[in-house]
């Protein structure tokens, strides 16, 4: 389960909020240039599978994010991890499907935001469908009960400024066991599934600004990160 808020208008760089929900025991690295094959891509790295939930190509200003979808929860043996999708979309843009075989993957929704527009691709386990999004503010979730998040929160995001107003909305309360909450915490069978990362993104060609936190609901400053141009994989980017 994850939540993405995106605001885009012609002539302006897109602004995004990404909240990652995951098992609290799943290790990950903060945003950096972690992938030698994608030297101009910055994102947080999932240590289990090596991919990411959110990636930005600094040179083009393209940001891609993936969320799980409920139709097919388990991938077939040997199928690619969904964590490769943001890397491919950030690197190749709308041509990403030519670089991966989706058949066998678990279902997903992939969002690509560039200075030219916002596109989503939805894979239900069998077919990939795409949609272009109009100017304005929109929200993407993992579907099912989480779709209530838009009913509860989207209007507030439409009216709030970014980044400060969006950050304050995330910090309105502690994590809750409620799929409509922005920040969540669910305990099941001894496992804790919760919001483990939040980031605010503004990217334009040649420049990326990130703010991020591993406890985004806390009323504390988020870490700020500014990236320009290319650099060595894994190199510090602040």
Buried (B, 14 or more C-beta within 10 A) or exposed (E): BBBBBBBBEEEEBBBBBBBBBBEEEEEBEBBBBBBEEBBBBBBBBBEBEEBBBBBBBBBBBBBBBBBBBBBBEEBEEEBBBBBBBBBBBBBBBBEBBEEBEBEEBBBBBBBBBBBBBBBBBBBBBEEBEEEEBEEEBBBBBBBEEBBBBBEEBBEBBEEBEBBEEBBEBBBEEEBBEBBBBBBBBBEEEEEBBBBBBBBBBBBBBBBBBBBBBBBBBBEEEBBEBEBEEEBEEEEEBE
